[in-house]
Amino acid sequence: MPSTPVSRRHFLGGAAAVGGAVLTGCTSEAPVVPAAEAEPSATKVTDPGDGILVLVNLDGGNDGLNTVCPVTDGRYRSLRGSLALDPAKTHEMSEGFVLHPSLTSFKRMWDAGNLGVVHGVGFEGLDRSHFHCRDVWQAARSERVTTGWLGRWLDDTGGDALTAVAVDRLLPLVLRGETNSGGVVPSGAFMLPDMAALGDSVALMAGVDSRRSDLASAVARSTADLLEVVDVVSPVLGEERSGSDEIGNPEGLTAKLDAVAALISAGVATRVFTVQLGGFDTHAGQAPTHAALLAELDRAVDNLLRRTVGHPVTVAVWSEFGRRVTSNASGGTDHGKASVMLLAGRVAGGHHGDPPGLDRLDDGDLATTVDFRSVLGGLAQGVLGIDAGRYVGTDHPVMAVV
């Protein structure tokens, strides 16, 4: 019976790669070639002109209506009530839209032509479920799948363990493929436990042995990848942390994007980074919470782009859905449908898509006017130079956002 492929990098985020059980699949007493003697990996130097994509997930369902607000529409204030923004405190854009007061750096990007706003982003059949909508966005497919659109790209390209990296605790679906997946790194320095005592054993574990079972071979390859990630990433992030005047929250978005900036500046050849900022499920007391979250987003993205001037960085900010147009009795908003995407850095600045009108709601929500796969297609082609149709499908026109 044919064996099932095992992803070589599904172990990269945790200690499973160095657990004793990985040796149980070894079926031979023949010598094992240490990982250090195996075929070297691809170069770590980013080629000039290669786009770098940074995906920022605002987890929980960001309120797009108050992020990029149609403040001149008379229906906005009547529908939003106490959650309506004060026009005098917002940042003017064009075509009747303003940015939330917290997005001061995004306003500067807008004025410089380095900010794009995609309106009415969603998908047909959006059911307001966090879990289902997250999966659809990351898989770029409406049916249930176990791979992400970038994971399928990694399946095709193989290669370096650092091609796509999540700065997080867990590997997100978007970077998970059938046979290859992205890596996972923390926002600060990290080391494998007690390498002085275990180094030789771990290297042996990561060695090449054609007589091993499929599972043991996959674990060996993933362990080799883990050693590569530690070898390349740990010194960069260790220097980043030691040189910081203010450590702050290591789990916060600023720390995560600082790590991304450090890796880009060091020339690590990662083409895609993913990060997450949670807390956007604002069912109650939304105003102060949303303002603080957007302020962190504003600060973190601005800092990333300032630190990576000269690099072709595109930041894409997305959320699984938006919020209801009307506020609830708890001073918050419930799960909605369409929202906005913010694109910063090397992008086609300005408004993209057809802004959904407040006079044509979809069951009380902003209507979807742009399928998110049109935007992903534009990022795939414009940033990564890959076939949008192959990875996000051919049912939606590619939007020129870069």
C-alpha positions as CSV (number, residue, x, y, z in Angstrom):
1,M,0.0,0.0,0.0
2,P,1.5,3.4,-0.9
3,S,2.6,5.5,2.0
4,T,1.1,8.9,2.8
5,P,3.4,11.9,2.5
6,V,4.4,13.5,5.8
7,S,5.1,17.2,5.9
8,R,8.8,17.8,6.6
9,R,8.1,21.0,8.6
10,H,5.0,20.2,10.7
11,F,7.5,19.8,13.6
12,L,9.2,23.1,13.3
13,G,7.2,25.0,15.9
14,G,7.7,22.6,18.9
15,A,9.8,20.2,20.8
16,A,8.4,17.2,18.9
17,A,11.4,17.5,16.6
18,V,13.8,16.6,19.4
19,G,11.7,14.1,21.3
20,G,13.2,10.6,21.9
21,A,10.3,8.9,20.0
22,V,11.7,10.1,16.6
23,L,14.3,7.4,16.7
24,T,11.8,4.6,16.8
25,G,11.3,4.7,13.0
26,C,15.0,3.8,12.3
27,T,15.1,0.4,10.7
28,S,18.8,0.1,10.0
29,E,22.0,-0.2,11.9
30,A,23.9,1.3,9.0
31,P,25.8,4.6,9.7
32,V,23.7,7.7,9.5
33,V,25.1,10.7,7.7
34,P,25.1,13.7,10.2
35,A,23.0,16.6,9.1
36,A,26.0,18.9,8.8
37,E,27.3,16.7,6.0
38,A,24.0,16.6,4.1
39,E,23.4,18.7,1.0
40,P,23.5,22.4,1.8
41,S,20.3,24.5,1.7
42,A,19.5,27.3,-0.6
43,T,21.2,30.7,-0.2
44,K,20.0,33.0,2.6
45,V,20.5,36.2,0.6
46,T,17.4,37.9,-0.8
47,D,17.8,38.6,-4.5
48,P,17.2,42.2,-5.5
49,G,13.7,42.9,-6.6
50,D,12.1,39.9,-4.9
51,G,9.0,41.0,-3.1
52,I,8.5,40.2,0.5
53,L,4.9,39.6,1.7
54,V,3.9,40.3,5.4
55,L,0.4,39.0,6.2
56,V,-1.1,40.6,9.4
57,N,-4.2,38.8,10.7
58,L,-6.5,40.9,12.9
59,D,-8.0,38.0,14.6
60,G,-11.6,38.1,15.9
61,G,-13.3,40.2,13.1
62,N,-12.1,43.7,12.7
63,D,-14.6,46.5,12.5
64,G,-13.8,47.7,9.0
65,L,-16.6,50.4,9.1
66,N,-14.8,52.2,11.8
67,T,-11.3,51.5,10.4
68,V,-12.0,53.2,7.1
69,C,-15.1,55.1,7.7
70,P,-17.6,56.8,5.3
71,V,-18.0,59.6,7.7
72,T,-19.8,61.9,5.2
73,D,-22.6,59.4,4.7
74,G,-25.6,60.6,6.8
75,R,-26.7,57.0,7.4
76,Y,-23.4,56.2,9.2
77,R,-24.1,58.2,12.4
78,S,-27.7,57.1,12.7
79,L,-26.8,53.4,12.3
80,R,-23.7,53.5,14.5
81,G,-25.1,55.6,17.3
82,S,-22.6,55.9,20.2
83,L,-19.9,54.1,18.2
84,A,-19.9,56.6,15.4
85,L,-16.5,58.3,15.1
86,D,-16.1,62.0,15.7
87,P,-15.2,63.4,12.2
88,A,-13.1,66.1,13.8
89,K,-10.7,63.5,15.3
90,T,-10.4,61.3,12.2
91,H,-7.8,61.4,9.3
92,E,-9.1,62.6,6.0
93,M,-8.6,60.4,3.0
94,S,-10.6,61.0,-0.2
95,E,-14.0,60.1,-1.7
96,G,-15.7,60.8,1.6
97,F,-13.7,58.3,3.7
98,V,-11.5,58.9,6.8
99,L,-9.2,56.7,8.8
100,H,-9.8,55.9,12.5
101,P,-8.1,58.4,14.8
102,S,-5.6,55.8,16.0
103,L,-4.2,55.3,12.4
104,T,-1.9,58.4,12.3
105,S,1.0,56.6,10.6
106,F,-1.4,55.0,8.1
107,K,-2.5,58.6,7.3
108,R,1.1,59.5,6.4
109,M,1.3,56.4,4.2
110,W,-1.9,57.4,2.5
111,D,-0.6,60.8,1.8
112,A,2.6,59.4,0.4
113,G,0.8,56.9,-1.9
114,N,2.0,53.9,0.1
115,L,-1.4,52.8,1.5
116,G,-4.1,50.9,-0.4
117,V,-7.6,50.2,0.9
118,V,-9.7,47.4,-0.5
119,H,-13.3,47.9,0.3
120,G,-16.1,45.3,0.7
121,V,-13.8,42.3,1.1
122,G,-15.4,39.0,1.9
123,F,-16.7,35.9,0.1
124,E,-20.0,34.4,-0.9
125,G,-21.6,32.3,1.8
126,L,-19.8,34.0,4.7
127,D,-21.4,32.5,7.8
128,R,-19.9,34.7,10.5
129,S,-18.1,31.7,12.1
130,H,-14.6,32.6,13.3
131,F,-13.3,29.0,12.6
132,H,-14.9,28.5,9.2
133,C,-14.1,32.0,7.9
134,R,-10.5,31.8,9.1
135,D,-10.0,28.5,7.3
136,V,-11.6,29.8,4.1
137,W,-9.4,32.9,4.1
138,Q,-6.2,30.9,4.7
139,A,-7.0,28.0,2.4
140,A,-8.4,30.4,-0.3
141,R,-11.1,27.7,-0.9
142,S,-14.6,27.5,0.4
143,E,-14.6,23.7,0.7
144,R,-13.0,22.1,3.7
145,V,-9.3,21.6,3.1
146,T,-6.2,20.9,5.1
147,T,-3.7,23.0,3.2
148,G,-3.3,26.8,2.9
149,W,-2.8,28.6,-0.4
150,L,0.8,29.4,0.5
151,G,1.3,25.9,1.8
152,R,0.4,24.6,-1.7
153,W,3.0,27.0,-3.1
154,L,5.6,25.6,-0.7
155,D,4.6,22.0,-1.8
156,D,5.5,23.0,-5.4
157,T,8.7,24.9,-4.6
158,G,10.2,22.8,-1.7
159,G,13.5,24.3,-0.9
160,D,14.6,26.3,2.1
161,A,12.9,25.9,5.5
162,L,12.8,29.6,5.8
163,T,10.9,30.5,2.6
164,A,7.8,31.2,4.7
165,V,7.8,31.9,8.4
166,A,5.1,32.5,11.0
167,V,6.3,34.6,13.9
168,D,4.0,32.9,16.4
169,R,3.5,29.9,18.6
170,L,1.7,27.7,16.1
171,L,1.9,27.1,12.4
172,P,-1.2,28.8,10.7
173,L,-3.2,26.9,8.1
174,V,-2.1,29.4,5.4
175,L,1.5,28.0,5.6
176,R,0.6,24.3,5.8
177,G,1.1,22.2,2.8
178,E,0.8,18.5,2.1
179,T,4.5,17.7,2.0
180,N,6.1,21.1,2.9
181,S,5.1,23.8,5.3
182,G,6.4,27.1,6.6
183,G,8.6,27.5,9.7
184,V,7.6,28.9,13.1
185,V,9.8,31.2,15.1
186,P,9.2,33.3,18.3
187,S,9.6,37.0,18.4
188,G,12.9,36.7,20.4
189,A,15.9,34.5,20.6
190,F,15.4,30.8,21.0
191,M,17.6,27.8,21.5
192,L,17.0,24.0,21.6
193,P,17.2,22.7,25.2
194,D,20.7,21.7,26.5
195,M,22.4,21.6,23.1
196,A,25.7,21.0,24.8
197,A,24.6,17.6,26.0
198,L,22.1,16.8,23.2
199,G,23.8,18.4,20.2
200,D,25.4,15.2,18.8
201,S,22.2,13.2,19.3
202,V,20.0,15.8,17.6
203,A,22.5,16.0,14.7
204,L,22.4,12.2,14.3
205,M,18.6,12.3,14.5
206,A,18.6,14.8,11.6
207,G,20.9,12.7,9.5
208,V,20.2,11.1,6.1
209,D,19.4,7.3,6.1
210,S,17.6,5.8,3.2
211,R,16.6,2.8,5.2
212,R,14.4,4.7,7.6
213,S,10.6,4.5,7.4
214,D,8.7,7.3,5.8
215,L,7.7,8.8,9.2
216,A,11.3,8.6,10.6
217,S,12.7,10.1,7.4
218,A,10.1,13.0,7.6
219,V,11.1,13.6,11.2
220,A,14.8,13.6,10.2
221,R,14.2,16.1,7.5
222,S,12.1,18.3,9.8
223,T,14.7,18.1,12.5
224,A,17.4,19.2,10.0
225,D,15.1,22.1,9.1
226,L,14.7,22.9,12.8
227,L,18.5,23.0,13.3
228,E,18.8,25.3,10.2
229,V,16.1,27.6,11.6
230,V,17.8,27.8,15.0
231,D,21.2,28.4,13.4
232,V,20.0,31.2,11.1
233,V,17.3,32.9,13.2
234,S,18.4,32.7,16.8
235,P,21.5,34.9,16.4
236,V,19.5,37.6,14.5
237,L,16.6,37.7,17.0
238,G,19.0,37.4,20.0
239,E,20.8,40.5,18.8
240,E,17.5,42.2,18.2
241,R,16.3,41.6,21.7
242,S,19.6,42.5,23.4
243,G,19.8,45.8,21.5
244,S,16.2,46.8,22.4
245,D,15.9,49.7,24.8
246,E,12.3,48.6,25.7
247,I,11.5,44.9,25.5
248,G,7.7,45.5,25.9
249,N,5.3,42.6,25.3
250,P,7.1,39.8,23.5
251,E,3.7,38.5,22.3
252,G,2.6,41.9,21.0
253,L,2.4,42.9,17.3
254,T,5.3,45.4,17.7
255,A,7.6,42.7,18.9
256,K,6.5,40.3,16.2
257,L,7.0,42.8,13.4
258,D,10.3,43.9,15.0
259,A,11.4,40.3,14.5
260,V,10.3,40.4,10.9
261,A,12.2,43.6,10.4
262,A,15.4,42.1,11.9
263,L,15.2,39.0,9.7
264,I,14.6,41.1,6.5
265,S,17.4,43.4,7.4
266,A,19.7,40.5,8.1
267,G,19.1,39.2,4.5
268,V,17.3,36.0,5.5
269,A,15.7,34.8,2.3
270,T,12.1,34.6,3.6
271,R,9.5,35.6,1.1
272,V,6.5,35.4,3.3
273,F,5.9,36.3,7.0
274,T,2.7,35.8,8.9
275,V,1.8,37.5,12.2
276,Q,-1.4,37.8,14.3
277,L,-2.9,40.4,16.5
278,G,-5.9,39.2,18.5
279,G,-8.7,40.9,20.4
280,F,-10.9,42.1,17.6
281,D,-14.0,40.2,18.7
282,T,-15.5,43.4,20.2
283,H,-19.0,42.4,21.4
284,A,-18.9,44.8,24.3
285,G,-17.1,48.1,25.1
286,Q,-15.7,48.3,21.6
287,A,-14.6,51.9,21.3
288,P,-11.5,51.9,23.7
289,T,-10.5,48.4,22.8
290,H,-10.6,49.0,19.1
291,A,-8.8,52.3,19.4
292,A,-6.0,50.6,21.4
293,L,-5.7,47.7,18.9
294,L,-5.5,49.9,15.9
295,A,-2.9,52.1,17.6
296,E,-0.8,49.0,18.1
297,L,-1.3,48.0,14.5
298,D,-0.4,51.5,13.4
299,R,2.8,51.7,15.5
300,A,4.0,48.2,14.5
301,V,3.5,48.5,10.8
302,D,5.0,51.9,10.7
303,N,8.1,50.7,12.6
304,L,8.4,47.7,10.3
305,L,8.4,49.8,7.1
306,R,10.8,52.4,8.6
307,R,13.3,49.6,9.5
308,T,13.1,48.0,6.1
309,V,13.4,51.0,3.8
310,G,15.0,49.8,0.6
311,H,13.5,46.4,0.8
312,P,10.4,45.5,-1.4
313,V,8.0,44.9,1.5
314,T,4.3,44.6,1.1
315,V,2.1,44.4,4.2
316,A,-1.4,43.0,3.8
317,V,-3.8,43.4,6.8
318,W,-6.8,41.1,6.9
319,S,-9.5,39.8,9.2
320,E,-11.9,36.9,8.9
321,F,-14.9,39.1,8.7
322,G,-16.2,42.6,9.7
323,R,-18.8,43.6,12.3
324,R,-22.5,44.4,12.1
325,V,-23.3,47.9,11.0
326,T,-25.5,48.7,14.0
327,S,-24.1,48.6,17.5
328,N,-25.5,46.3,20.1
329,A,-26.8,47.1,23.6
330,S,-23.4,46.4,25.2
331,G,-21.6,49.2,23.3
332,G,-20.1,46.7,20.9
333,T,-20.8,45.1,17.5
334,D,-21.5,41.5,16.6
335,H,-20.1,39.3,13.8
336,G,-20.7,40.8,10.4
337,K,-19.6,40.1,6.8
338,A,-17.6,42.3,4.5
339,S,-14.7,44.4,5.9
340,V,-11.6,46.3,4.5
341,M,-8.1,45.2,3.8
342,L,-5.2,47.6,4.3
343,L,-2.2,47.2,2.1
344,A,1.0,49.2,3.0
345,G,4.5,49.6,1.7
346,R,5.1,48.5,-1.9
347,V,1.5,48.7,-3.1
348,A,-0.7,50.6,-5.5
349,G,-2.0,53.3,-3.2
350,G,-5.6,54.6,-3.1
351,H,-9.0,53.0,-3.0
352,H,-9.7,49.6,-4.6
353,G,-13.0,47.9,-5.1
354,D,-16.5,49.2,-4.9
355,P,-17.3,50.5,-1.4
356,P,-20.5,48.8,-0.1
357,G,-23.2,51.4,0.4
358,L,-25.0,51.8,3.7
359,D,-28.2,51.9,1.7
360,R,-27.8,48.4,0.4
361,L,-26.9,46.2,3.4
362,D,-26.7,42.4,3.3
363,D,-28.9,41.2,6.2
364,G,-27.7,44.1,8.3
365,D,-24.1,43.8,7.2
366,L,-21.8,45.5,4.7
367,A,-22.2,43.7,1.4
368,T,-19.3,41.8,-0.2
369,T,-18.2,43.6,-3.3
370,V,-14.7,42.1,-3.7
371,D,-13.9,38.4,-3.2
372,F,-10.8,38.2,-1.0
373,R,-9.2,35.8,-3.5
374,S,-9.0,38.6,-6.0
375,V,-6.8,40.5,-3.6
376,L,-4.7,37.4,-2.7
377,G,-4.3,36.8,-6.5
378,G,-2.9,40.3,-6.8
379,L,-0.5,39.7,-3.9
380,A,0.6,36.3,-5.3
381,Q,1.4,37.8,-8.7
382,G,2.5,41.2,-7.8
383,V,4.7,40.4,-4.7
384,L,5.7,36.7,-5.1
385,G,5.6,36.4,-8.9
386,I,3.6,33.2,-8.8
387,D,0.5,32.0,-10.7
388,A,-2.5,33.3,-8.9
389,G,-4.8,30.8,-10.5
390,R,-2.9,27.8,-9.4
391,Y,-3.0,28.8,-5.7
392,V,-6.1,30.9,-5.1
393,G,-8.2,29.7,-8.0
394,T,-9.5,31.1,-11.3
395,D,-13.0,32.1,-10.4
396,H,-12.2,35.6,-9.4
397,P,-10.4,38.4,-11.4
398,V,-6.9,39.3,-10.1
399,M,-6.9,42.8,-8.5
400,A,-3.8,44.9,-9.3
401,V,-3.0,46.0,-5.8
402,V,0.8,46.1,-6.2
